[in-house]
């Protein structure tokens, strides 16, 4: 139930590029598609963050990105786009 290629193509431009530290230090960034799939898995299943499947980035990473995207208004745009995608495919009637 992860995002389709078409869905990711529509959502990718909504996700801001993470700021890298000037000195290049820090851990490598996780793939935003994997993070978003993890977030959506938690929402779809209703499971607690700590029960996130190992195939996704850590629950701490997914939750932190989720909080950041909510504060920035990005997550609202993501949900709007996903809802419009479902509507276009006839999966829901808004």
C-alpha positions in Angstrom: 0.0 0.0 0.0 2.9 2.4 -0.5 2.7 5.3 -2.8 2.5 4.6 -6.5 5.0 6.1 -8.9 2.3 8.5 -10.2 1.4 9.6 -6.7 5.0 10.2 -5.7 5.5 12.2 -8.9 2.7 14.5 -7.8 3.8 14.7 -4.2 7.6 15.1 -4.6 7.5 18.8 -5.6 5.5 19.6 -2.4 8.3 18.3 -0.1 10.9 20.9 0.7 14.6 20.1 0.2 16.2 19.5 3.6 18.9 22.1 4.6 22.3 20.6 4.8 24.8 21.8 7.4 27.4 24.2 6.1 30.2 21.9 7.2 28.7 18.8 5.6 28.5 17.0 9.0 25.5 15.0 10.1 23.9 11.8 9.1 22.8 11.2 5.5 19.2 12.2 4.9 16.5 9.5 4.6 14.6 9.2 1.3 11.5 11.4 1.7 9.4 8.9 -0.2 10.3 6.2 2.4 9.6 8.6 5.2 6.2 9.6 3.8 5.3 5.9 3.2 6.1 5.3 6.9 4.0 8.2 8.0 1.1 7.0 5.8 1.5 3.5 7.1 1.0 4.7 10.7 -2.1 6.7 9.6 -3.5 3.9 7.6 -3.1 1.2 10.3 -3.6 3.3 13.4 -0.6 1.7 14.9 1.6 3.6 17.4 4.7 5.2 15.9 7.0 2.8 17.8 5.4 -0.1 15.9 6.4 1.2 12.5 7.7 -1.6 10.3 11.4 -2.0 9.9 11.2 -1.4 6.1 10.6 2.2 6.8 13.0 4.7 8.4 12.9 4.8 12.2 9.8 5.9 14.0 11.6 8.8 15.4 12.7 10.0 12.0 9.2 9.6 10.5 7.5 11.3 13.4 10.0 14.2 13.4 9.5 14.8 9.6 5.7 14.5 10.1 5.8 17.2 12.8 8.0 19.5 10.7 5.7 19.0 7.6 2.6 19.8 9.7 4.2 23.0 11.1 5.2 24.0 7.5 1.8 23.3 6.0 3.3 20.6 3.8 1.4 17.7 5.2 -1.9 19.5 4.5 -0.9 19.9 0.9 0.1 16.2 0.7 -3.2 15.1 2.1 -5.1 17.4 -0.3 -3.2 16.0 -3.3 -3.8 12.4 -2.2 -7.5 13.1 -1.7 -7.7 14.7 -5.2 -5.9 11.7 -6.6 -8.4 9.3 -5.1 -11.2 11.5 -6.4 -9.8 11.5 -9.9 -9.6 7.7 -9.8 -13.2 7.4 -8.6 -12.1 5.9 -5.3 -13.9 8.5 -3.2 -16.6 11.1 -3.6 -15.5 14.4 -1.9 
